[in-house]
Amino acid sequence: MITIICGSNRLNSNSLKVAKIVQAKFKEHQVESRIIDLAEIPQMALDAKFYGKTSTDLKKYEDKLLTSDGVITITPEYNGSYPGILKYFLDLIDFPTAFKHKPVAFIGVSAGQFGALTPVAHLQTVFGYCESHIFGQKVYFPRVHKLLSDDGSEITDQFVSDLLQSMLINFVSFVNKLKT
C-alpha cells in the first residue's frame, strides 16, 4: 500500500489534483494506494496540546502511514518552501516510527518555473532526518496550470506524463526491493 500525502490544505488544490492523477496511475497498474488530504484533517486534530501524543482524529492518518509500504509526498511551493501545514502534520505524527526506514518519494507542484524544487529539497532533509529511504527520482510540475487539463484530471504534457509514469513504476520497484 502506497500512501500519497497531499501537502496542501487548500480546497481543490493543484497538489490534490496531482495526487488523484498519481492514484489513478497506480490503479492502472494494480497498485493499492490511498491519499491523505491535509484539507480533510479536522482543525482540532492539529492542536498544539497534542505534541508528544496523537489526537484521536489524527490517529487514523498516523495509522495509514504506519501501515504503508511507501509514501509519496506531493508538495506545492509556498514562499520558497513547503506549506507550514505539511510541516505541522509531519511534526505531530509519531516520530521516528512513522517514517523510519520507510521508502519516500517526492513530487513538486508550483505556479512558478521551478516546480517546487526548493520545497522538495527541504522535505528530503526532513525525511532524511527521520531515517527514511529517499527515492532519487522526482517529478516536478512547473507552471502546473499549463500542465493539467481544465478539470485537473489529466496531465496534458506528454513529457511530464511519461516522467511521472516512469517515477511511479520505479518507486514501486524500489518499495518492493526494500520490503524483501
Helices and strands as residue ranges (DSSP letters): E 2-6, H 14-28, E 33-37, G 38-40, G 43-46, G 48-50, H 56-66, E 70-76, H 84-92, E 103-109, H 117-129, E 133-134, E 139-141, H 144-147, H 158-179
